[in-house]
Amino acid sequence: MEIKNVLVVGMGLMGSGIAQVYAQGGCEVFVNDISEDLIQKGIGSIDKFLSRAVSKGKLDEKQKGGILARIKPIKGMEEAKDIDLAQEAVPENMELKKKIHAQMDKVFPPRVIQAVCTSALCISEVAGATKRADKVIGTHFHSPAQVMKLVEVIRGLNTSDETVEAMNGILKQCGKLPINVNDSPGFVTSRIWCPFGMAAIQTLVERVATAEDIDTAIKAGFNHPMGPLELMDVIGLDVMLHAAEDLAKNYGPAYAPPPRLRSMVAAGQLGVKTGKGFYEYPRK
């Protein structure tokens, strides 16, 4: 199955980046969210990202214009015509994702693939909210989606080989590096990385070192491009909290989020997207 037309539902940080990825890969991309303001904000983010690429000589104005022309805002998912892939990119909440995928299942013909955007949630459970479990597949894009090459492609209990092959194909066309994993809490990257991030927070709480020195230690000592605290700010501390809670249920206390993470999320300090997390980010 060849994927040419895509719907992206959710135009936040991840959704807008994913929409750009598919558009740069040559797809016609419909985009939708709960309000026109959110859709336009997402498209504006794409425009700014592409403008920076032009200023750095990575794209020219004609290429930028072509990418933006392939992104089409719609008021409701039923306006997306003849799509091959419905890519959900709403917040990391199981009940919300099940609701969205149940709606997609009613709107689109059985041939359409439904992709779940998640860093830790169970793909088979989301698929259970539909009548097309063979067409439901997980996609764990890494932030920022436009830059990071890796995408974990997660096979649910009933996901078909054809669906996996089609998803791998479109991601490769878009310049991504897909790896295939089975449906298991946290998949590969979140399962391995989450305890690392939680340990970094606890190290900060215990005043072993400052946030800056913790991040510097990991970057300089292990050759990581970003330290764990600054990376969690980019991912979103709310996303990290959801992932840690879900993993702790399955694998035990080593994955449990420290109280500091819970309090920061409760206070609305979610990282880059709110202007404050472990670090402060001046708002333009």
SVG drawing of the C-alpha trace seen along z (x, -y; Angstrom):
<svg xmlns="http://www.w3.org/2000/svg" viewBox="-19 -39 52 49">
<polyline fill="none" stroke="black" stroke-width="0.4" points="0.0,0.0 1.4,-3.4 0.7,-6.4 0.1,-9.7 -2.5,-11.5 -2.4,-12.0 -4.5,-13.5 -2.8,-14.8 -5.1,-15.3 -3.5,-17.5 -1.3,-20.5 0.7,-21.0 4.5,-20.7 4.6,-17.1 1.6,-17.3 2.9,-20.3 6.3,-18.8 4.9,-15.5 2.7,-17.3 5.8,-19.0 7.6,-15.7 4.9,-14.2 4.6,-17.3 8.4,-17.4 8.1,-13.8 5.8,-14.7 2.4,-13.9 -0.7,-16.0 -1.4,-16.7 -4.8,-17.7 -4.4,-19.1 -7.1,-19.4 -7.4,-20.4 -10.1,-21.4 -10.0,-25.1 -9.0,-27.2 -6.5,-29.1 -4.6,-25.9 -4.5,-24.9 -3.1,-28.3 -0.6,-28.3 0.7,-24.9 1.0,-26.1 2.7,-29.2 5.3,-27.0 5.9,-25.1 6.4,-28.4 8.9,-29.6 10.8,-26.3 11.0,-26.4 12.1,-30.0 15.0,-29.2 15.9,-26.4 15.9,-28.8 18.1,-31.3 20.6,-28.5 20.6,-27.5 19.0,-24.1 16.0,-25.1 15.1,-27.7 11.9,-29.8 10.4,-27.7 10.9,-24.5 9.4,-26.2 6.4,-27.3 5.8,-23.9 5.9,-22.3 3.4,-24.8 1.1,-24.4 0.8,-20.7 -0.6,-21.4 -4.3,-22.0 -6.3,-23.0 -9.7,-21.5 -12.5,-22.1 -13.4,-18.4 -11.7,-15.1 -14.6,-14.2 -13.4,-16.9 -10.2,-14.8 -10.9,-13.1 -9.2,-10.0 -6.6,-9.7 -4.4,-6.7 -3.1,-7.4 -4.8,-9.1 -2.1,-10.2 -3.2,-11.1 -1.0,-13.5 -3.1,-14.5 -1.8,-14.7 -0.5,-11.5 -3.8,-10.4 -5.2,-6.9 -8.9,-7.8 -8.5,-10.8 -6.5,-8.7 -9.2,-5.9 -11.9,-8.5 -10.1,-10.0 -9.4,-6.7 -12.9,-5.5 -14.1,-8.7 -11.6,-8.0 -12.8,-4.4 -16.3,-5.7 -15.3,-8.4 -12.8,-6.6 -13.1,-3.5 -11.5,-0.2 -8.4,-0.5 -7.1,-3.6 -4.3,-3.1 -4.6,-4.7 -1.4,-5.7 -1.1,-6.4 1.5,-9.0 2.8,-7.9 6.0,-7.4 4.7,-4.7 1.0,-3.8 -0.4,-0.5 -1.2,-0.3 -3.4,2.8 -5.6,1.0 -6.1,-1.9 -6.8,0.5 -9.5,2.1 -11.5,-1.1 -11.8,-0.5 -13.0,2.2 -9.8,2.2 -7.1,3.5 -5.1,4.8 -4.8,1.2 -3.8,-0.4 -0.1,-1.0 2.1,-3.0 4.5,-5.7 6.9,-7.1 8.4,-10.2 11.2,-12.0 11.1,-15.7 11.6,-17.8 10.0,-15.5 11.4,-17.5 15.0,-16.9 15.1,-13.6 15.5,-10.7 14.4,-7.8 10.8,-6.7 9.7,-3.6 7.0,-1.8 5.0,0.3 3.1,3.4 0.0,4.0 -1.3,7.5 -3.3,7.6 -1.4,5.1 -0.9,6.6 2.4,7.1 1.0,4.9 0.3,2.0 3.9,2.3 5.4,2.3 3.3,-0.7 4.3,-2.7 8.0,-1.8 7.8,-2.9 6.3,-6.3 8.7,-7.1 11.7,-6.2 10.3,-8.3 10.2,-11.2 13.8,-10.7 13.2,-8.9 14.8,-5.8 12.0,-3.5 12.7,-0.6 10.1,2.1 9.2,3.0 6.4,5.1 3.8,3.5 5.4,3.3 5.1,0.5 7.7,-2.2 8.8,-0.3 12.6,-0.6 13.6,-4.2 11.2,-5.3 11.7,-2.1 15.5,-2.5 15.6,-6.2 12.9,-6.9 14.7,-5.7 17.7,-7.7 15.6,-10.9 14.0,-10.2 17.4,-9.6 18.6,-13.0 15.6,-14.7 16.3,-13.0 20.0,-14.0 18.9,-17.6 16.5,-17.3 19.2,-16.0 21.4,-18.9 24.2,-16.7 24.8,-19.3 23.1,-22.1 20.9,-21.4 23.6,-22.9 26.3,-20.7 24.2,-17.5 23.5,-18.1 27.1,-19.0 28.3,-15.8 26.1,-13.7 27.0,-15.6 30.7,-15.6 31.0,-12.3 28.8,-10.2 28.9,-12.3 25.1,-13.0 24.1,-16.0 21.7,-17.2 21.6,-16.6 18.6,-14.8 17.1,-17.8 17.2,-20.0 16.0,-17.1 13.0,-16.6 12.2,-20.3 12.1,-19.9 9.9,-16.7 7.5,-18.3 7.4,-17.5 3.8,-16.5 4.7,-14.0 7.5,-12.7 5.1,-12.4 2.5,-10.4 5.2,-8.1 6.8,-7.5 3.5,-6.8 2.5,-4.2 5.9,-2.5 5.9,-2.4 2.6,-0.5 4.3,2.2 7.9,2.3 7.9,1.1 9.3,-1.8 12.5,-2.3 10.3,-4.1 8.2,-6.1 8.2,-9.9 9.8,-11.9 7.5,-14.3 9.4,-17.2 8.2,-16.2 4.6,-16.0 4.8,-19.4 6.3,-21.1 3.6,-19.7 0.9,-20.7 2.3,-24.3 2.2,-24.4 6.0,-24.4 6.2,-22.0 9.4,-23.1 10.0,-24.9 6.3,-25.0 5.4,-27.0 8.6,-29.0 9.8,-27.3 10.8,-23.8 14.2,-22.9 15.4,-26.0 13.7,-29.3 13.0,-30.1 12.3,-33.8 9.1,-34.1 9.3,-36.1"/>
</svg>
